[in-house]
Amino acid sequence: MKLSRLVALVAVFSLLAAGLAFAGKDLDAVRSKGFVQAGVNGGVFGFGMPDEKGVWKGLDVDTARAIAVAVFGDASKVKFTPLTAQQRFTALQSGEIDVLTRNATRTLSRDTQLGLNFVQVNYYDGQGFLIPKKLGVKSAKELGGATVCVLPGTTTEQNAADYFRTNNMKWTPVVIENTTELAKTFFAGRCDVLTSDASQLAGTRAVAPNPKDYVILPEIISKEPLAPAVRHGDDQWRDIVDFSVLAMINAEELGITSQNVDEMLKSTDPMVQRFLGVVPGNGAALGLDEKWAYNIVKQVGNYGEVFERNVGVNTTLGIERGLNALWTNGGLMYSPPFK
């Protein structure tokens, strides 16, 4: 028994030593400056936007906070850089930010050509169309000849072009770089339609002068797996960002919340014990404190809590979980084992 314990302790310390020895340049830079610099949208209610007091809020913002908790044990150790769609990848490539948590769709070309690694999806989305109710349009297939507000340099622009071409409809794009200005342009009536990810459309409608005057059409014309991204070249930093998102999903799977996480420390379930660091190993494997996942849940919450707090049915956005429900409830949120 004593020998087996000794072997286990040696394995844990070996993992910790390996994690520290192979810490990459990006993780080293984050630790050196003492905070995570996260690129966010800055203009999408429910996902990334400062409130009237200047406090950043949103699902993507909480994702960045979870990463800060993993590294520093403190959700406040993060600073936010608002970025446009055209700025976001350049800011990450150049090192201006450490991680991008800004409703960015993972695609083959972005993964392979931009020098980036996308991690676990934190929101499964799809592109839709927002219109004024007064247009009387019931389907996107009735939008022939419409002027359409769209952001440049996005999958949204290409998807819209493909959709109108496929359905033999003419359209006139109104291209506005900034998300906030795009919404203002649409509300001012300079275009008939606003197209974007359905989540962004819900956020845009929520800040409309009169949200009830606008409707999101039923068609979803694309797959938009939105995920945080980091630069190529630092596998440990990528792993930490990846498992910070997965920790929130896994916590929901295990029934661990910010409210019961302290009580769950007493659980005899070995999966819970490993996840919360009662039984060591996961923290050492990532080069983190063994309580890293506990701290994420305690300070930020599990994925369900983050979703409902920012965009769920009881918020202004009123979004159902849908694809973002756990796999056990018919959704796509699924975590690998934490062991």
VOPAGU-2260 file (C-alpha; in pm, 1 decimal, decimal comma):
REM VOPAGU-2260
SITE   aa  ch    i         X         Y         Z
SITE  MET   A    0       0,0       0,0       0,0
SITE  LYS   A    1     280,0     239,2      94,8
SITE  LEU   A    2     466,2     155,9    -226,8
SITE  SER   A    3     160,6     224,2    -443,5
SITE  ARG   A    4     109,9     559,6    -272,6
SITE  LEU   A    5     473,3     648,2    -330,8
SITE  VAL   A    6     444,5     556,9    -699,2
SITE  ALA   A    7     130,0     773,7    -728,4
SITE  LEU   A    8     303,2    1069,2    -563,6
SITE  VAL   A    9     605,8    1032,8    -791,8
SITE  ALA   A   10     371,6    1029,5   -1094,9
SITE  VAL   A   11     195,8    1346,2    -978,5
SITE  PHE   A   12     519,6    1533,8    -916,1
SITE  SER   A   13     655,4    1413,9   -1251,1
SITE  LEU   A   14     349,2    1552,6   -1426,1
SITE  LEU   A   15     385,5    1882,1   -1243,3
SITE  ALA   A   16     753,0    1905,0   -1329,0
SITE  ALA   A   17     679,1    1823,3   -1692,5
SITE  GLY   A   18     407,4    2087,1   -1705,2
SITE  LEU   A   19     639,1    2352,9   -1568,3
SITE  ALA   A   20     928,5    2245,2   -1787,2
SITE  PHE   A   21     727,2    2269,3   -2106,9
SITE  ALA   A   22     537,9    2588,1   -2028,9
SITE  GLY   A   23     523,0    2777,3   -2356,3
SITE  LYS   A   24     590,5    3137,0   -2446,4
SITE  ASP   A   25     226,0    3246,2   -2444,3
SITE  LEU   A   26     151,6    3099,3   -2101,7
SITE  ASP   A   27     479,8    3241,1   -1969,2
SITE  ALA   A   28     384,4    3585,9   -2100,0
SITE  VAL   A   29      40,4    3566,9   -1939,1
SITE  ARG   A   30     186,6    3468,1   -1603,3
SITE  SER   A   31     458,1    3730,7   -1627,2
SITE  LYS   A   32     217,8    4022,0   -1671,1
SITE  GLY   A   33     -29,7    3883,6   -1417,1
SITE  PHE   A   34    -349,7    3883,5   -1623,1
SITE  VAL   A   35    -513,6    3744,6   -1937,0
SITE  GLN   A   36    -573,1    3988,1   -2224,2
SITE  ALA   A   37    -890,2    3870,1   -2394,5
SITE  GLY   A   38   -1028,7    3990,1   -2725,7
SITE  VAL   A   39   -1406,5    4029,2   -2712,8
SITE  ASN   A   40   -1682,4    4174,3   -2927,8
SITE  GLY   A   41   -1775,5    4477,9   -2723,2
SITE  GLY   A   42   -2109,1    4533,8   -2890,8
SITE  VAL   A   43   -2321,7    4219,5   -2859,4
SITE  PHE   A   44   -2558,5    4215,2   -2563,7
SITE  GLY   A   45   -2543,9    3884,5   -2377,6
SITE  PHE   A   46   -2206,9    3782,2   -2520,3
SITE  GLY   A   47   -1961,6    4069,3   -2484,3
SITE  MET   A   48   -2056,8    4420,9   -2384,7
SITE  PRO   A   49   -1994,2    4658,9   -2093,3
SITE  ASP   A   50   -2302,4    4758,1   -1893,3
SITE  GLU   A   51   -2397,7    5113,4   -1797,6
SITE  LYS   A   52   -2137,2    5103,0   -1518,5
SITE  GLY   A   53   -1863,5    4983,3   -1750,2
SITE  VAL   A   54   -1864,8    4626,6   -1614,9
SITE  TRP   A   55   -1804,1    4370,9   -1888,5
SITE  LYS   A   56   -2074,6    4106,9   -1914,4
SITE  GLY   A   57   -2163,9    3820,8   -2145,2
SITE  LEU   A   58   -2113,2    3454,2   -2218,8
SITE  ASP   A   59   -1782,5    3516,8   -2398,3
SITE  VAL   A   60   -1672,6    3749,5   -2119,0
SITE  ASP   A   61   -1740,5    3479,2   -1859,2
SITE  THR   A   62   -1545,8    3232,9   -2072,5
SITE  ALA   A   63   -1244,9    3464,4   -2052,5
SITE  ARG   A   64   -1293,3    3496,2   -1677,4
SITE  ALA   A   65   -1290,1    3117,3   -1644,5
SITE  ILE   A   66    -952,5    3107,7   -1820,8
SITE  ALA   A   67    -818,0    3371,7   -1581,9
SITE  VAL   A   68    -942,5    3167,7   -1287,4
SITE  ALA   A   69    -767,0    2856,8   -1416,5
SITE  VAL   A   70    -431,8    3036,0   -1440,0
SITE  PHE   A   71    -447,8    3277,8   -1147,6
SITE  GLY   A   72    -731,8    3152,3    -927,2
SITE  ASP   A   73    -894,8    3493,7    -967,7
SITE  ALA   A   74   -1170,8    3589,3   -1214,9
SITE  SER   A   75   -1065,3    3954,3   -1201,2
SITE  LYS   A   76    -725,1    3881,5   -1355,2
SITE  VAL   A   77    -846,9    3953,8   -1706,4
SITE  LYS   A   78    -857,9    4263,4   -1924,9
SITE  PHE   A   79   -1081,0    4302,5   -2228,0
SITE  THR   A   80    -998,4    4439,1   -2572,2
SITE  PRO   A   81   -1305,1    4511,8   -2789,3
SITE  LEU   A   82   -1239,1    4408,2   -3149,0
SITE  THR   A   83   -1422,1    4428,7   -3478,3
SITE  ALA   A   84   -1460,9    4122,4   -3699,1
SITE  GLN   A   85   -1178,1    4246,8   -3919,7
SITE  GLN   A   86    -945,5    4318,7   -3626,1
SITE  ARG   A   87    -996,6    4003,8   -3420,7
SITE  PHE   A   88    -762,4    3754,0   -3587,3
SITE  THR   A   89    -486,0    4006,5   -3652,9
SITE  ALA   A   90    -496,3    4107,6   -3286,3
SITE  LEU   A   91    -445,2    3746,6   -3184,7
SITE  GLN   A   92    -175,9    3676,7   -3442,5
SITE  SER   A   93      20,8    3987,9   -3342,2
SITE  GLY   A   94      13,0    3911,6   -2969,3
SITE  GLU   A   95    -204,6    4210,2   -2882,7
SITE  ILE   A   96    -434,3    3963,5   -2706,1
SITE  ASP   A   97    -366,5    3624,4   -2545,1
SITE  VAL   A   98    -696,1    3460,9   -2634,5
SITE  LEU   A   99    -991,5    3545,8   -2855,2
SITE  THR   A  100   -1329,3    3492,0   -2690,5
SITE  ARG   A  101   -1533,3    3676,4   -2947,4
SITE  ASN   A  102   -1802,7    3471,2   -3124,7
SITE  ALA   A  103   -1556,5    3343,1   -3386,8
SITE  THR   A  104   -1660,3    3052,4   -3607,3
SITE  ARG   A  105   -1415,5    2766,6   -3637,0
SITE  THR   A  106   -1351,6    2686,4   -4002,7
SITE  LEU   A  107   -1094,3    2479,1   -4187,9
SITE  SER   A  108    -926,5    2780,6   -4347,5
SITE  ARG   A  109    -902,6    2972,5   -4020,8
SITE  ASP   A  110    -755,4    2673,1   -3841,5
SITE  THR   A  111    -497,1    2603,8   -4110,1
SITE  GLN   A  112    -412,2    2937,0   -4271,9
SITE  LEU   A  113    -424,0    3189,6   -3987,5
SITE  GLY   A  114    -187,8    3015,5   -3746,7
SITE  LEU   A  115    -461,8    2969,5   -3487,9
SITE  ASN   A  116    -600,0    2688,1   -3275,5
SITE  PHE   A  117    -967,3    2683,4   -3188,2
SITE  VAL   A  118   -1069,5    2502,6   -2870,8
SITE  GLN   A  119   -1396,2    2362,9   -2733,7
SITE  VAL   A  120   -1704,0    2534,9   -2876,8
SITE  ASN   A  121   -1870,6    2756,9   -2616,6
SITE  TYR   A  122   -2177,6    2832,0   -2830,5
SITE  TYR   A  123   -2326,7    2642,0   -3123,9
SITE  ASP   A  124   -2493,7    2890,5   -3354,0
SITE  GLY   A  125   -2622,7    2942,2   -3706,3
SITE  GLN   A  126   -2678,4    3241,8   -3931,1
SITE  GLY   A  127   -3021,6    3399,5   -3957,7
SITE  PHE   A  128   -3202,7    3715,4   -4064,1
SITE  LEU   A  129   -3350,2    3997,2   -3854,9
SITE  ILE   A  130   -3618,5    4216,5   -4013,7
SITE  PRO   A  131   -3869,3    4483,2   -3910,0
SITE  LYS   A  132   -4211,9    4326,6   -3855,7
SITE  LYS   A  133   -4367,1    4593,8   -4076,8
SITE  LEU   A  134   -4207,7    4433,6   -4384,0
SITE  GLY   A  135   -4454,7    4148,0   -4346,5
SITE  VAL   A  136   -4195,7    3891,3   -4456,5
SITE  LYS   A  137   -4239,3    3539,7   -4315,2
SITE  SER   A  138   -3949,7    3358,5   -4480,8
SITE  ALA   A  139   -3595,3    3439,4   -4590,3
SITE  LYS   A  140   -3690,6    3314,5   -4935,2
SITE  GLU   A  141   -3903,8    3628,1   -4970,3
SITE  LEU   A  142   -3600,8    3857,0   -4939,1
SITE  GLY   A  143   -3521,4    3889,7   -5307,9
SITE  GLY   A  144   -3406,1    4243,8   -5389,8
SITE  ALA   A  145   -3345,8    4334,0   -5025,2
SITE  THR   A  146   -3067,5    4553,4   -4893,9
SITE  VAL   A  147   -2883,5    4357,0   -4627,1
SITE  CYS   A  148   -2665,1    4492,0   -4344,0
SITE  VAL   A  149   -2362,7    4267,0   -4295,1
SITE  LEU   A  150   -2017,8    4273,7   -4134,5
SITE  PRO   A  151   -1719,0    4242,7   -4370,0
SITE  GLY   A  152   -1451,9    3975,3   -4339,0
SITE  THR   A  153   -1685,5    3723,6   -4178,7
SITE  THR   A  154   -1836,2    3385,9   -4263,2
SITE  THR   A  155   -2165,2    3578,4   -4246,7
SITE  GLU   A  156   -2089,5    3775,8   -4561,9
SITE  GLN   A  157   -1998,1    3465,5   -4761,6
SITE  ASN   A  158   -2294,3    3265,4   -4628,0
SITE  ALA   A  159   -2536,4    3540,6   -4727,2
SITE  ALA   A  160   -2391,3    3561,0   -5077,3
SITE  ASP   A  161   -2417,9    3183,0   -5114,1
SITE  TYR   A  162   -2775,9    3179,2   -4985,9
SITE  PHE   A  163   -2902,8    3448,5   -5220,8
SITE  ARG   A  164   -2719,5    3295,6   -5516,8
SITE  THR   A  165   -2851,7    2945,3   -5440,6
SITE  ASN   A  166   -3207,2    3076,2   -5421,5
SITE  ASN   A  167   -3171,1    3289,5   -5736,9
SITE  MET   A  168   -3237,7    3612,8   -5548,0
SITE  LYS   A  169   -3070,6    3948,4   -5592,6
SITE  TRP   A  170   -2949,6    4139,6   -5290,4
SITE  THR   A  171   -2755,6    4453,4   -5208,4
SITE  PRO   A  172   -2508,8    4424,7   -4920,1
SITE  VAL   A  173   -2461,0    4724,9   -4690,2
SITE  VAL   A  174   -2119,7    4659,4   -4537,4
SITE  ILE   A  175   -2045,8    4817,5   -4196,9
SITE  GLU   A  176   -1730,2    4717,7   -4008,5
SITE  ASN   A  177   -1835,5    4782,8   -3647,5
SITE  THR   A  178   -2107,7    4573,2   -3479,1
SITE  THR   A  179   -2255,0    4870,1   -3292,3
SITE  GLU   A  180   -2263,4    5087,4   -3604,9
SITE  LEU   A  181   -2412,3    4798,9   -3801,9
SITE  ALA   A  182   -2705,6    4782,5   -3558,9
SITE  LYS   A  183   -2753,3    5159,9   -3572,2
SITE  THR   A  184   -2756,8    5147,9   -3951,1
SITE  PHE   A  185   -3021,7    4876,1   -3948,4
SITE  PHE   A  186   -3241,5    5050,5   -3690,9
SITE  ALA   A  187   -3214,6    5372,0   -3892,3
SITE  GLY   A  188   -3372,8    5192,5   -4185,5
SITE  ARG   A  189   -3075,1    5207,0   -4420,8
SITE  CYS   A  190   -3118,1    4836,5   -4494,3
SITE  ASP   A  191   -3414,6    4600,0   -4498,3
SITE  VAL   A  192   -3242,6    4309,7   -4328,7
SITE  LEU   A  193   -2965,4    4242,9   -4080,0
SITE  THR   A  194   -2793,0    3907,5   -4115,9
SITE  SER   A  195   -2557,4    3753,8   -3860,0
SITE  ASP   A  196   -2535,9    3463,4   -3618,7
SITE  ALA   A  197   -2876,1    3410,9   -3459,3
SITE  SER   A  198   -2727,1    3479,8   -3116,4
SITE  GLN   A  199   -2602,0    3819,8   -3232,7
SITE  LEU   A  200   -2938,8    3895,6   -3387,9
SITE  ALA   A  201   -3104,8    3824,5   -3053,6
SITE  GLY   A  202   -2854,8    4052,8   -2882,7
SITE  THR   A  203   -2908,2    4325,7   -3141,9
SITE  ARG   A  204   -3285,5    4304,5   -3111,5
SITE  ALA   A  205   -3256,2    4326,3   -2731,5
SITE  VAL   A  206   -3103,0    4675,3   -2756,9
SITE  ALA   A  207   -3341,3    4801,2   -3026,4
SITE  PRO   A  208   -3547,7    5114,0   -2949,5
SITE  ASN   A  209   -3851,9    4883,4   -2949,1
SITE  PRO   A  210   -3749,8    4513,1   -2964,1
SITE  LYS   A  211   -4104,9    4400,1   -3039,9
SITE  ASP   A  212   -4087,2    4578,3   -3376,0
SITE  TYR   A  213   -3836,8    4321,8   -3504,4
SITE  VAL   A  214   -3849,9    3950,0   -3577,8
SITE  ILE   A  215   -3589,2    3683,0   -3650,4
SITE  LEU   A  216   -3693,7    3475,8   -3950,8
SITE  PRO   A  217   -3713,0    3096,2   -3902,7
SITE  GLU   A  218   -3440,5    2997,5   -4152,3
SITE  ILE   A  219   -3095,5    2911,0   -4020,6
SITE  ILE   A  220   -2864,9    2901,0   -4322,4
SITE  SER   A  221   -2531,3    2786,4   -4179,2
SITE  LYS   A  222   -2340,7    2605,1   -3907,1
SITE  GLU   A  223   -2149,4    2842,6   -3680,3
SITE  PRO   A  224   -1953,8    2661,5   -3406,6
SITE  LEU   A  225   -1828,0    2957,8   -3204,1
SITE  ALA   A  226   -1514,4    2890,3   -3002,9
SITE  PRO   A  227   -1224,9    3064,2   -2829,4
SITE  ALA   A  228    -896,9    3068,4   -3020,0
SITE  VAL   A  229    -527,5    3095,2   -2940,3
SITE  ARG   A  230    -213,0    3116,7   -3150,4
SITE  HIS   A  231     -27,9    2810,6   -3273,8
SITE  GLY   A  232     289,7    2730,7   -3085,3
SITE  ASP   A  233     199,6    2688,4   -2719,5
SITE  ASP   A  234      25,1    2359,0   -2657,5
SITE  GLN   A  235       3,3    2404,9   -2282,2
SITE  TRP   A  236    -175,0    2739,3   -2318,5
SITE  ARG   A  237    -412,4    2584,0   -2571,4
SITE  ASP   A  238    -483,9    2295,8   -2331,1
SITE  ILE   A  239    -558,5    2535,7   -2046,2
SITE  VAL   A  240    -797,7    2744,1   -2256,8
SITE  ASP   A  241    -963,2    2429,7   -2393,4
SITE  PHE   A  242   -1016,0    2264,4   -2056,6
SITE  SER   A  243   -1131,4    2588,2   -1894,4
SITE  VAL   A  244   -1432,5    2578,1   -2128,1
SITE  LEU   A  245   -1471,5    2203,6   -2081,4
SITE  ALA   A  246   -1458,3    2241,6   -1702,8
SITE  MET   A  247   -1779,5    2445,1   -1707,5
SITE  ILE   A  248   -1948,7    2182,0   -1925,6
SITE  ASN   A  249   -1820,1    1892,9   -1715,5
SITE  ALA   A  250   -1936,0    2062,5   -1396,3
SITE  GLU   A  251   -2288,9    2083,5   -1533,5
SITE  GLU   A  252   -2273,3    1716,9   -1633,0
SITE  LEU   A  253   -2171,2    1626,8   -1277,8
SITE  GLY   A  254   -2440,1    1846,7   -1120,6
SITE  ILE   A  255   -2183,1    2081,2    -965,6
SITE  THR   A  256   -2285,6    2446,8    -940,7
SITE  SER   A  257   -2141,3    2761,7    -789,2
SITE  GLN   A  258   -2391,0    2715,3    -507,4
SITE  ASN   A  259   -2314,8    2353,5    -414,9
SITE  VAL   A  260   -1948,2    2322,5    -512,6
SITE  ASP   A  261   -1823,3    2343,0    -153,4
SITE  GLU   A  262   -2061,3    2068,1     -45,3
SITE  MET   A  263   -1953,5    1859,3    -345,9
SITE  LEU   A  264   -1598,6    1858,3    -209,7
SITE  LYS   A  265   -1728,6    1594,5      32,9
SITE  SER   A  266   -1858,0    1371,2    -247,1
SITE  THR   A  267   -1735,8    1011,3    -259,5
SITE  ASP   A  268   -1785,1     998,4    -637,4
SITE  PRO   A  269   -1435,3     946,8    -783,2
SITE  MET   A  270   -1520,7    1156,6   -1092,7
SITE  VAL   A  271   -1622,8    1448,0    -871,0
SITE  GLN   A  272   -1315,8    1402,9    -650,8
SITE  ARG   A  273   -1080,1    1413,3    -948,9
SITE  PHE   A  274   -1260,8    1705,6   -1108,3
SITE  LEU   A  275   -1254,2    1922,4    -796,4
SITE  GLY   A  276    -893,9    1835,4    -714,2
SITE  VAL   A  277    -971,6    1638,4    -397,8
SITE  VAL   A  278    -781,1    1359,6    -569,3
SITE  PRO   A  279    -478,5    1526,0    -735,5
SITE  GLY   A  280    -359,8    1480,9   -1091,9
SITE  ASN   A  281    -560,2    1697,6   -1331,0
SITE  GLY   A  282    -403,9    2019,6   -1210,8
SITE  ALA   A  283     -53,7    1878,7   -1236,2
SITE  ALA   A  284    -123,3    1755,5   -1589,1
SITE  LEU   A  285    -207,6    2111,5   -1696,9
SITE  GLY   A  286      58,1    2280,9   -1485,5
SITE  LEU   A  287    -212,2    2440,9   -1270,1
SITE  ASP   A  288    -323,9    2439,1    -908,9
SITE  GLU   A  289    -524,6    2125,8    -828,9
SITE  LYS   A  290    -823,4    2344,5    -735,1
SITE  TRP   A  291    -834,8    2512,7   -1078,0
SITE  ALA   A  292   -1166,4    2354,5   -1181,7
SITE  TYR   A  293   -1317,8    2408,1    -836,8
SITE  ASN   A  294   -1221,4    2775,3    -861,2
SITE  ILE   A  295   -1381,7    2812,8   -1205,7
SITE  VAL   A  296   -1713,3    2673,3   -1084,3
SITE  LYS   A  297   -1700,3    2868,8    -758,1
SITE  GLN   A  298   -1622,3    3204,6    -919,9
SITE  VAL   A  299   -1785,3    3178,5   -1265,0
SITE  GLY   A  300   -2029,0    2886,7   -1252,0
SITE  ASN   A  301   -2096,6    2581,8   -1464,7
SITE  TYR   A  302   -2190,2    2615,5   -1830,7
SITE  GLY   A  303   -2563,8    2607,3   -1761,5
SITE  GLU   A  304   -2531,7    2887,7   -1507,8
SITE  VAL   A  305   -2325,0    3099,4   -1747,2
SITE  PHE   A  306   -2571,1    3038,9   -2031,8
SITE  GLU   A  307   -2883,2    3118,2   -1830,0
SITE  ARG   A  308   -2728,2    3424,0   -1664,5
SITE  ASN   A  309   -2628,3    3585,8   -1992,1
SITE  VAL   A  310   -2856,9    3467,4   -2271,8
SITE  GLY   A  311   -3110,9    3221,1   -2129,0
SITE  VAL   A  312   -3489,7    3218,1   -2134,8
SITE  ASN   A  313   -3518,2    3448,0   -1833,4
SITE  THR   A  314   -3295,4    3717,3   -1985,3
SITE  THR   A  315   -3383,7    3985,9   -2236,4
SITE  LEU   A  316   -3253,7    3760,1   -2513,5
SITE  GLY   A  317   -3472,0    3465,3   -2408,1
SITE  ILE   A  318   -3267,1    3199,7   -2589,3
SITE  GLU   A  319   -3350,7    2831,8   -2541,2
SITE  ARG   A  320   -3059,8    2595,4   -2480,3
SITE  GLY   A  321   -3120,5    2404,3   -2806,5
SITE  LEU   A  322   -2790,9    2276,9   -2947,9
SITE  ASN   A  323   -2617,1    2423,7   -2642,7
SITE  ALA   A  324   -2790,1    2184,8   -2405,3
SITE  LEU   A  325   -2592,9    1896,1   -2259,4
SITE  TRP   A  326   -2572,6    1584,5   -2474,8
SITE  THR   A  327   -2788,9    1408,9   -2216,2
SITE  ASN   A  328   -3064,9    1660,8   -2294,6
SITE  GLY   A  329   -3040,8    1639,6   -2672,8
SITE  GLY   A  330   -2774,0    1907,2   -2721,6
SITE  LEU   A  331   -2412,1    1904,5   -2837,6
SITE  MET   A  332   -2235,9    2002,6   -2514,5
SITE  TYR   A  333   -2019,6    1705,6   -2419,1
SITE  SER   A  334   -1704,3    1689,1   -2213,4
SITE  PRO   A  335   -1430,4    1425,2   -2229,8
SITE  PRO   A  336   -1344,6    1254,5   -1900,2
SITE  PHE   A  337   -1141,4    1458,5   -1652,1
SITE  LYS   A  338    -888,2    1189,6   -1565,4
